[in-house]
Amino acid sequence: MPLPMSTNAIFLTGFFDELKRRKVYRVAVAYAIAAGGVIQLASAVFPAWELPNWTLRLTVLLLLVGFPIALILAWAYDVTPSGIRMTPNLALATGGVSNRVHHRRNVFLLGLSGLILAAVAGFFLMPRLTALNAEKSIAVLPFENLSADKQNAYFADGIQDDILTNLSKIRDLKVISRTSVMGYRGNPSSARAIGKTLGVGAVLEGSVRREGNRVRLNVQLIDAETDRHLWAEDYDRELTDVFAIQTDLAQKIAQELQAQLSASEKEQILRKPTENGEAYFAFVQASCWHTSLESFDKLKAAEQLFQRAIQLDPKFSLALANLSILESWIFHTFEPVEVRRELARSYAQRALDLQPDLPDAHLALGYSLYYGDREYDAALRELAIAQRGLPNDAQVSLVMGAIQRRQGQWQESTVDLEKAIGLSPNDVWVLENLAYNYQMLRDYQEANRVVDRGLAIEPRSISLWLLKSRLAIDERGDFAVAEKALNLLRQPATEAPAKGKGELSTEERTTLLLSSANVALLQGKYEEALATLESAEDNAFSGKPGGVFEKRFMAGLAHRKLGHEAEAQAAFSRAKEQAEAEVRAAPNDAPRNANLARALARLGKKDAAIAQAKHATELLPESVDAFAGPEMTAALAEVCAVTGENTNAIELLDGLLSRPSGVTVALLRLDPAMDQLRDDRRFQELLQKYGDRS
């Protein structure tokens, strides 16, 4: 005699019978086959359409979410010769509370089963997509220069840079930036260790030997997961064939890594930038100097080499684009004069006229519109065009993030800067820019996290250490970090330059002197500040923009605090003369006008100082620049405080403390410029108001 079935067994038997009757099995199988076909098709087509990698992952996610929905619809409806009809519900038709309960259980179990199956499928599919992206990623390490003439080192760097540039045009391939791989020059790290650090699946290394008019190039592509050589190539060609070598390498690497190469990408890679070999070599040298963003002398050397390349080949559009970017940077950082702005726009336009589809030309125009004209929306449009042709160029995401923060779009800016870090994970300049965002937002925890990540890469980075020092002062009025940083940076370098900074450059030594003096002033160590400033002549400070003015101005502050009024007046007068000369050279530069206002205020010229400071805020209002504009407002607040305009000063400071800016309660408590406000009850209430919030 058979044993009676349990209620649950009967329920499950009924559930599976219902699945069969309602043809849910058939729909599930058909959906799985169709979804698999869609994923395969998307994997092949999306790269060809130049869609970003996340679109494939989104497609898979939508298909997974759609699976349980398809099962529910298959349960509820049936396709009949008469059309789509609701499937008859036998359980409800026969009536009874038990049948209705079983029906609800069936629907719940069906939805739960669909979700579980989709989750299991996602568990296996998503890691494979991520692994596929990792496989389609590469770091091109610095090539070893084997030439007898060590002056050819720039040529090896140029070959590496051009191969990297060609690869970076392939949207289906993640390519790590040049800046992030240069630290591996002469570094014996294994490909596996490099791949893990940079998050890539493959590493390209090689050597270059140039002898006369011939060049020998040896390259090896290495699997970063297994340290296994995927292939190696030797090229022994005439120098005039160097572009053919680079093109061949880019295509072979893309093929080996199974990266889809679109027609437009292939056209860009096959296109020679110039037919003139001498022009190309000048361009390569210029590109090497161009990376020295903080050295005006090196940038001027790069400028001359770019001009030489263009002189040899007036149709060298890539050289024109790079020269335009260089001029924009010089205008922004060193010489904010009209001639630089016009040169940047002219070179960019010439590059576009010669080659309208050159991404670098659109990048150059974007820089010109950003730095030269502050036309942010127009600049972003040009950068979006550039990004389509340079999908792996961290520089594009970096400048987009820089523009967005000036528009006050802090969240969007941070997203783009994070994107730039993903493409250039070892570039401390990008990390520093992201830290600036968090500093302005007064998110000191995140700012320090980013700075510490940069210091792990470059332990003697003066800019990162000084930023970390400023964060501690801004947040807590704490000088311990500053003292540690200054002591560290004053000591001779012990690690190899590949690990971190070697000896400080002239510009960095100037920055260190000024920072040391500024910290001493905030600490009330006026004699120490004065000794630091007087340890070098004025011309030693000329390498840093505004350096001579800051030296003279801070000397005036120290003398005044020490009761040396005659010396203070003399120092402030020299600071004023320097500021006036700088304003005459660039009358529309807001920071130079603000500096002049600060000097006038210390000399007791109240009306002239306030007028000059207001002029600076008109040249660069916060409504136009949410990143640098607050500095001009802070300068006006300082001038008002020094000249006895307490009400205006406190109102301005209240506004700055209420929105993103570099002004903090801790800094105001230390700043000598605020001394005349200290006994004002309204100032005390202001500090208490925002101090309680923090």
C-alpha positions in Angstrom: 0.0 0.0 0.0 1.6 3.4 -1.0 2.3 6.0 1.6 0.2 9.1 1.5 2.0 12.1 0.0 2.6 15.1 2.3 0.8 18.5 1.7 4.1 20.1 0.6 4.8 17.3 -1.9 1.4 17.6 -3.4 1.9 21.4 -3.6 5.2 21.1 -5.4 3.8 18.5 -7.8 1.0 20.9 -8.6 3.5 23.8 -9.0 5.5 21.9 -11.6 2.4 20.7 -13.4 1.2 24.4 -13.6 4.7 25.4 -15.0 4.2 22.8 -17.7 0.6 23.7 -18.4 1.4 27.4 -18.6 4.5 26.8 -20.9 6.8 28.6 -18.5 9.6 26.0 -19.2 9.4 26.8 -22.9 9.6 30.6 -22.3 12.5 30.2 -19.8 14.6 28.2 -22.3 13.8 30.6 -25.2 14.7 33.6 -23.0 18.0 32.1 -22.0 18.9 31.3 -25.7 17.9 34.8 -26.8 19.7 36.5 -23.9 22.9 34.5 -24.7 22.6 35.6 -28.3 22.1 39.3 -27.3 25.2 39.2 -25.0 27.3 37.6 -27.8 26.1 40.2 -30.3 26.7 43.1 -27.9 30.2 41.8 -27.1 31.1 42.0 -30.8 29.1 45.1 -31.9 29.3 47.6 -28.9 33.1 48.0 -29.3 32.7 48.5 -33.1 30.1 51.2 -32.3 32.6 52.8 -29.9 30.3 52.4 -26.9 31.9 52.4 -23.5 32.5 49.1 -21.6 29.8 49.8 -19.0 27.1 49.6 -21.7 27.8 45.8 -22.1 27.5 45.3 -18.3 24.3 47.3 -18.2 22.9 45.2 -21.1 23.6 42.0 -19.2 22.1 43.4 -16.0 18.9 44.4 -17.8 18.7 40.9 -19.3 19.1 39.3 -15.8 16.4 41.6 -14.3 14.1 40.8 -17.2 14.3 37.0 -16.6 11.9 36.8 -13.6 9.6 39.3 -15.3 9.4 37.1 -18.4 8.5 34.1 -16.2 5.7 36.0 -14.5 4.3 37.1 -17.8 4.6 33.6 -19.2 2.7 32.3 -16.1 -0.1 34.9 -16.5 -0.5 35.0 -20.3 -0.5 32.6 -23.2 -0.1 33.1 -26.9 -3.0 31.5 -28.8 -4.2 31.6 -32.4 -6.6 34.3 -31.3 -3.8 36.4 -29.8 -2.4 36.9 -26.3 -4.9 35.7 -23.7 -4.8 35.4 -19.9 -4.1 31.8 -19.0 -7.1 30.2 -17.2 -6.5 29.8 -13.5 -7.8 26.3 -12.6 -7.1 26.7 -8.9 -9.3 29.8 -8.6 -11.9 28.3 -10.9 -12.4 25.3 -8.6 -12.8 27.6 -5.7 -11.8 27.1 -2.1 -9.5 28.9 0.3 -6.8 26.2 0.0 -6.6 26.5 -3.8 -6.3 30.3 -3.6 -3.5 30.0 -1.1 -1.7 27.5 -3.4 -2.1 29.9 -6.3 -0.5 32.7 -4.4 2.3 30.4 -3.3 2.9 29.3 -6.9 3.2 32.9 -8.1 5.6 33.7 -5.2 7.7 30.6 -5.8 7.9 31.4 -9.5 9.2 34.9 -8.9 11.6 33.7 -6.2 12.9 31.0 -8.5 13.4 33.5 -11.3 15.4 35.8 -9.0 17.6 33.0 -7.8 18.3 31.8 -11.3 19.1 35.3 -12.4 21.4 35.9 -9.4 23.2 32.6 -10.1 23.7 33.6 -13.8 24.9 37.0 -12.8 27.4 35.5 -10.3 29.0 33.6 -13.2 28.6 36.2 -15.9 29.7 39.5 -14.2 33.1 38.2 -13.1 33.8 37.0 -16.6 32.9 40.4 -18.0 35.2 42.0 -15.5 38.0 39.5 -16.3 37.4 40.2 -20.0 38.0 43.9 -19.3 41.1 43.1 -17.3 42.5 41.1 -20.2 41.8 44.0 -22.6 44.1 46.3 -20.7 47.8 47.2 -21.0 50.6 49.2 -19.6 53.4 50.2 -21.9 56.6 50.4 -19.8 59.4 52.8 -20.6 61.7 51.4 -23.3 65.3 50.9 -22.5 67.7 53.0 -24.5 70.5 50.8 -25.9 72.0 53.4 -28.2 75.7 54.2 -27.6 74.7 57.9 -27.6 72.8 58.4 -24.4 71.3 61.6 -25.8 69.0 59.2 -27.8 67.1 58.5 -24.5 64.5 61.0 -25.6 64.0 58.9 -28.8 63.3 55.7 -26.8 60.8 57.7 -24.7 59.2 59.0 -27.9 58.8 55.6 -29.4 57.1 54.4 -26.2 54.9 57.4 -26.0 53.8 57.1 -29.6 52.9 53.4 -29.2 51.0 54.2 -26.1 49.2 57.0 -27.9 48.2 54.7 -30.7 46.9 52.1 -28.3 45.0 54.7 -26.3 42.8 55.5 -29.3 41.3 52.0 -29.1 38.1 52.3 -27.0 37.9 48.6 -26.4 41.3 48.6 -24.7 42.2 50.1 -21.4 45.6 51.8 -21.6 47.5 53.2 -18.5 48.9 56.7 -19.0 52.5 57.5 -19.6 52.8 59.3 -16.3 51.8 56.2 -14.3 54.3 53.9 -16.0 57.4 56.2 -16.0 58.2 55.2 -12.4 59.0 51.7 -13.6 62.0 52.9 -15.6 64.9 50.6 -14.5 62.5 49.0 -12.0 63.0 45.2 -11.7 59.4 44.6 -10.7 57.8 41.6 -12.4 55.0 41.9 -14.9 52.6 40.3 -12.4 53.4 42.8 -9.7 53.0 45.7 -12.2 49.8 44.3 -13.5 48.4 44.0 -10.0 49.4 47.6 -9.1 48.1 49.2 -12.3 45.1 46.8 -12.7 46.0 45.6 -16.2 46.1 42.2 -17.9 49.2 42.7 -20.1 52.5 44.6 -20.0 54.5 45.7 -23.0 58.3 46.2 -22.5 61.1 46.7 -24.9 64.3 48.3 -25.9 65.4 50.8 -28.6 68.8 51.1 -30.3 69.3 53.9 -32.8 72.5 53.9 -35.0 72.7 56.5 -37.7 69.6 56.2 -39.9 68.5 52.8 -38.6 66.5 51.9 -35.5 66.2 48.5 -33.9 63.2 47.9 -31.7 62.7 44.8 -29.6 59.3 44.4 -27.8 57.7 41.7 -25.6 54.0 41.4 -24.7 53.7 39.7 -21.3 50.6 38.3 -19.6 50.4 40.1 -16.3 48.5 37.2 -14.7 51.0 34.5 -15.4 54.2 36.4 -16.2 54.2 34.4 -19.5 55.5 36.0 -22.7 52.6 36.2 -25.2 54.8 37.2 -28.1 57.9 39.1 -29.0 58.9 41.1 -32.1 62.2 42.4 -33.5 62.2 45.3 -35.9 65.3 46.5 -37.8 64.2 49.3 -40.0 65.2 52.7 -41.5 64.3 55.6 -39.3 61.7 56.6 -41.9 59.8 53.4 -41.1 59.3 54.2 -37.4 55.6 55.1 -38.0 55.0 51.7 -39.7 56.5 50.0 -36.7 54.3 51.8 -34.3 51.2 51.1 -36.4 52.0 47.4 -36.8 52.6 47.0 -33.0 49.3 48.7 -32.1 47.3 46.4 -34.4 49.1 43.2 -33.2 48.6 44.1 -29.6 44.9 44.8 -30.2 44.6 41.4 -32.0 46.4 39.5 -29.2 44.3 41.1 -26.5 41.1 40.5 -28.6 40.3 44.2 -28.5 37.9 45.3 -31.2 39.3 48.0 -33.5 36.7 50.2 -35.2 37.2 51.6 -38.7 37.7 55.1 -37.4 40.2 53.9 -34.8 42.1 52.0 -37.5 42.2 55.1 -39.7 43.6 57.2 -36.8 46.3 54.6 -36.1 47.3 54.2 -39.8 47.6 58.0 -40.3 51.2 59.3 -40.2 51.5 62.5 -38.1 54.2 63.8 -40.5 56.3 62.7 -43.4 59.3 64.7 -42.2 61.7 62.7 -40.0 63.5 65.7 -38.6 60.2 67.3 -37.7 59.2 64.2 -35.9 62.4 64.0 -33.8 62.0 67.6 -32.8 58.4 66.8 -31.8 59.5 63.8 -29.7 62.1 65.9 -27.8 59.5 68.7 -27.2 57.0 66.1 -25.9 59.6 65.0 -23.3 60.2 68.5 -22.1 56.4 69.3 -22.1 55.9 67.0 -19.1 57.8 69.4 -16.8 54.7 71.4 -15.9 56.3 73.3 -13.0 59.5 74.4 -14.8 59.0 77.5 -17.0 62.5 77.1 -18.5 61.8 73.5 -19.6 58.5 74.5 -21.0 60.1 77.3 -23.1 62.6 74.7 -24.4 59.6 72.5 -25.4 58.0 75.5 -27.1 61.1 76.1 -29.2 61.2 72.4 -30.3 57.5 72.4 -31.2 58.0 75.5 -33.2 61.0 73.8 -34.9 58.9 70.8 -35.8 56.2 73.1 -37.3 58.8 75.1 -39.2 60.0 71.9 -40.8 56.5 70.7 -41.5 53.9 73.5 -41.5 51.1 70.8 -41.9 52.2 68.9 -38.7 48.8 69.2 -37.1 49.7 67.1 -34.0 52.6 69.4 -33.2 50.4 72.4 -33.6 47.8 70.9 -31.2 50.5 70.1 -28.6 52.0 73.6 -28.9 48.6 75.1 -28.4 48.1 73.1 -25.2 51.6 74.2 -24.0 50.7 77.9 -24.7 47.4 77.5 -22.8 49.3 76.1 -19.8 51.9 78.9 -19.8 49.1 81.4 -20.0 47.3 79.8 -17.1 50.4 79.3 -14.8 53.3 81.6 -15.7 52.3 84.4 -18.1 48.6 85.3 -18.2 49.3 87.8 -21.0 47.2 88.4 -24.1 49.9 87.2 -26.6 49.9 83.7 -24.9 46.2 83.4 -25.0 46.1 84.4 -28.7 48.9 81.9 -29.6 47.0 79.1 -27.9 43.8 79.8 -29.9 45.7 80.3 -33.1 47.6 77.1 -33.0 44.5 75.1 -32.0 42.6 76.6 -34.9 45.4 75.8 -37.4 45.5 72.2 -36.2 41.7 71.9 -36.7 41.8 73.5 -40.1 44.5 71.0 -41.2 42.8 68.0 -39.6 39.2 68.5 -38.4 38.9 65.0 -37.0 42.2 65.1 -35.0 41.1 64.5 -31.3 44.2 66.3 -30.0 43.2 69.4 -31.9 39.8 69.4 -30.2 41.6 68.9 -26.9 43.8 71.9 -27.7 40.8 74.1 -28.5 39.1 72.9 -25.3 42.1 74.0 -23.3 42.1 77.4 -25.0 38.5 77.9 -24.3 38.9 76.9 -20.7 42.1 78.7 -19.7 42.0 81.6 -22.1 38.4 82.5 -22.4 36.7 80.8 -19.4 34.0 79.6 -21.9 33.4 76.4 -19.9 30.4 74.9 -21.8 32.1 75.4 -25.1 35.3 73.9 -23.7 33.4 70.8 -22.5 31.9 70.3 -25.9 35.3 70.2 -27.5 36.6 67.9 -24.8 33.7 65.5 -25.4 34.7 65.3 -29.0 38.4 64.7 -28.0 37.4 62.0 -25.6 35.6 60.0 -28.3 38.9 59.8 -30.2 41.1 59.5 -27.0 39.1 57.3 -24.8 42.1 56.3 -22.7 43.6 59.7 -22.2 43.5 60.6 -18.5 44.3 64.2 -19.4 40.8 64.7 -21.0 39.0 63.5 -17.9 41.3 65.6 -15.7 40.6 68.8 -17.5 36.8 68.1 -17.7 36.9 67.6 -13.9 38.8 70.8 -13.5 36.3 72.8 -15.5 33.3 71.3 -13.7 34.5 72.4 -10.3 34.9 75.9 -11.6 31.3 75.7 -12.5 30.5 74.6 -9.0 29.6 71.1 -10.1 31.7 69.4 -7.4 30.1 65.9 -7.6 30.5 65.7 -11.4 34.1 67.1 -11.1 35.0 64.4 -8.6 33.6 61.6 -10.8 35.7 62.8 -13.8 38.8 63.1 -11.6 38.2 59.6 -10.3 37.9 58.4 -13.9 41.3 60.1 -14.7 42.8 58.3 -11.7 41.5 55.0 -13.1 43.4 55.6 -16.4 46.5 57.0 -14.6 46.6 55.4 -11.1 50.2 56.4 -10.4 49.9 60.1 -11.4 50.2 62.1 -8.2 49.1 65.3 -10.1 45.7 63.8 -10.7 45.5 62.7 -7.1 46.5 66.1 -5.9 43.7 67.7 -8.0 41.1 65.3 -6.5 42.4 66.2 -3.0 41.8 69.9 -3.9 38.1 69.1 -4.4 37.8 67.6 -1.0 39.8 70.4 0.6 37.4 73.0 -0.9 34.4 70.9 0.4 36.2 70.7 3.8 36.0 66.9 3.7 39.4 66.4 5.3 39.1 62.7 5.8 38.7 62.0 2.1 41.3 64.7 1.2 43.9 63.0 3.5 43.1 59.6 2.1 43.8 60.8 -1.5 47.0 62.6 -0.4 48.3 59.5 1.4 47.7 57.4 -1.6 49.8 59.9 -3.6 52.6 59.9 -1.0 52.7 56.1 -1.2 53.6 56.5 -4.8 55.9 59.5 -4.5 57.1 59.7 -0.8 59.0 63.0 -1.3 56.4 64.9 -3.3 56.7 68.5 -2.0 53.3 69.5 -3.3 51.5 66.6 -1.6 53.3 67.1 1.7 52.5 70.8 1.7 48.9 70.0 0.9 48.7 67.5 3.7 50.2 70.1 6.0 47.7 72.7 4.9 44.8 70.2 5.6 45.9 69.7 9.2 46.2 73.5 9.7 42.8 74.2 8.0 41.0 71.5 10.0 42.5 71.7 13.5 45.2 74.4 13.5 47.7 71.6 13.9 51.3 72.3 12.9 52.7 68.8 13.6 52.2 67.6 10.0 53.8 70.7 8.6 56.9 70.4 10.9 57.3 66.7 9.9 56.9 67.6 6.2 59.4 70.4 6.2 62.0 68.4 8.1 61.6 65.5 5.7 61.8 67.7 2.6 64.9 69.6 3.8 66.8 66.3 4.2 68.8 64.9 1.2 66.9 62.3 -0.8 67.9 58.7 0.1 65.6 56.7 -2.2 66.0 56.3 -5.9 64.2 58.8 -8.1 62.1 55.9 -9.5 60.6 55.4 -6.1 60.0 59.0 -5.3 61.4 62.5 -5.8 65.1 62.9 -6.0 66.7 66.3 -5.3 64.4 69.2 -5.3 64.2 71.4 -8.4 64.8 75.2 -8.2 61.0 75.8 -8.3 60.5 73.3 -5.5 63.1 74.8 -3.3 61.4 78.2 -3.8 58.1 76.7 -2.8 59.7 75.1 0.3 61.2 78.3 1.4 57.9 80.2 1.1 56.0 77.5 2.8 58.4 77.3 5.7 58.1 81.1 6.2 54.3 81.0 6.0 54.1 78.2 8.6 56.4 80.1 10.9 54.2 83.3 10.5 51.1 81.3 11.4 52.9 79.9 14.5 54.0 83.4 15.6 57.7 82.6 15.0 58.4 85.8 13.3 62.2 85.8 13.6 62.4 82.3 12.2 60.1 83.4 9.3 62.3 86.4 8.6 65.5 84.4 8.7 64.0 81.9 6.2 63.0 84.6 3.8 66.4 86.4 4.0 68.3 83.2 3.5 68.0 83.8 -0.3 68.0 86.7 -2.7 64.9 87.9 -4.4 65.9 86.3 -7.7 65.9 82.9 -6.1 62.1 83.3 -5.8 61.5 84.3 -9.4 61.1 80.7 -10.6 57.7 80.5 -8.9 54.8 82.6 -10.1 54.3 85.4 -7.5 57.3 84.2 -5.6 59.1 87.5 -5.3 56.0 89.3 -4.2 55.3 86.7 -1.5 58.8 86.9 -0.2 58.7 90.6 0.2 55.2 90.7 1.5 55.8 88.0 4.2 59.0 89.8 5.2 56.9 92.9 5.8 54.5 90.9 8.0 57.3 89.5 10.1 59.0 92.9 10.5 55.7 94.5 11.6 55.1 91.8 14.1 58.6 92.3 15.5 58.0 96.0 15.8 60.4 96.9 13.0 58.0 99.4 11.4 60.6 101.1 9.1 61.7 97.8 7.7 58.1 96.7 7.4 57.2 99.8 5.3 60.2 99.2 3.1 59.3 95.5 2.6 55.7 96.3 1.8 56.8 99.1 -0.6 59.0 96.6 -2.5 56.1 94.1 -2.5 53.8 96.9 -4.0 56.4 97.7 -6.7 56.6 94.0 -7.6 52.8 93.7 -7.7 52.5 96.8 -9.8 55.0 95.5 -12.4 53.2 92.2 -12.6 49.8 93.9 -13.0 51.2 96.1 -15.8 52.3 92.9 -17.6 49.0 91.2 -17.1 46.3 93.8 -16.1 43.4 91.3 -16.4 44.9 88.7 -14.0 42.9 88.6 -10.8 45.5 87.1 -8.5 48.0 89.8 -9.4 45.5 92.6 -8.7 44.6 90.9 -5.4 48.3 90.9 -4.4 48.6 94.6 -5.2 45.5 95.3 -3.0 47.1 93.4 -0.1 50.3 95.4 -0.3 48.4 98.7 -0.5 46.4 97.8 2.6 49.5 97.2 4.6 50.8 100.6 3.5 47.7 102.3 4.8 46.3 103.2 1.4 42.8 102.2 2.4 40.7 103.4 -0.5 43.1 102.3 -3.2 43.4 98.9 -1.6 39.7 98.3 -1.3 39.2 99.5 -4.9 41.9 97.2 -6.2 40.6 94.2 -4.2 37.1 94.8 -5.6 38.5 95.0 -9.1 40.1 91.5 -8.5 36.7 90.1 -7.5 35.2 91.6 -10.7 37.9 90.1 -12.9 37.3 86.6 -11.3 33.9 86.5 -9.5 32.7 83.3 -7.8 29.8 83.2 -10.2 32.3 82.6 -13.0 34.8 80.5 -11.1 33.7 78.6 -8.0 37.2 77.2 -7.5 39.5 80.2 -7.7 36.9 82.9 -7.3 36.7 82.4 -3.5 40.4 83.3 -3.2 39.6 86.8 -4.6 36.7 87.2 -2.2 39.1 86.1 0.7 41.6 88.7 -0.5 38.9 91.4 -0.3 37.9 90.2 3.1 41.6 90.4 4.2 41.9 94.0 2.9 38.7 95.0 4.7 40.0 93.5 7.9 43.4 95.2 7.7 41.9 98.6 6.9 39.3 98.6 9.6 36.2 97.8 7.5 35.1 95.1 10.1 31.5 94.8 9.0 32.3 94.2 5.4 35.1 91.8 6.3 32.9 89.7 8.6 30.1 89.6 6.0 32.5 88.3 3.4 34.0 85.7 5.7 30.5 84.5 6.7 29.7 83.9 3.1 33.0 82.1 2.5 32.5 79.8 5.5 29.0 78.9 4.3 30.2 77.5 0.9 33.1 75.7 -0.6 36.3 77.7 -0.1 39.7 77.6 1.4 38.6 79.6 4.4 38.2 77.7 7.7 37.6 78.6 11.4 41.0 77.1 12.4 42.8 79.2 9.8 41.0 82.4 10.8 42.1 81.9 14.4 45.8 81.8 13.3 45.9 84.3 10.4 47.7 87.6 11.4 45.5 89.4 8.8 42.6 88.9 11.2 44.3 90.4 14.2 42.2 93.6 14.0 39.0 91.6 14.1 39.8 89.5 17.2 38.2 91.8 19.7 35.1 92.3 17.6 32.2 90.4 19.1 30.7 89.7 15.7 33.9 88.0 14.6 34.0 85.9 17.8 30.3 84.9 17.2 31.2 84.0 13.6 34.0 81.7 14.7 31.7 80.1 17.2 28.9 79.7 14.7 31.0 77.8 12.2 33.3 76.2 14.8 30.3 74.4 16.3 29.2 73.1 12.9 32.6 71.6 12.2 
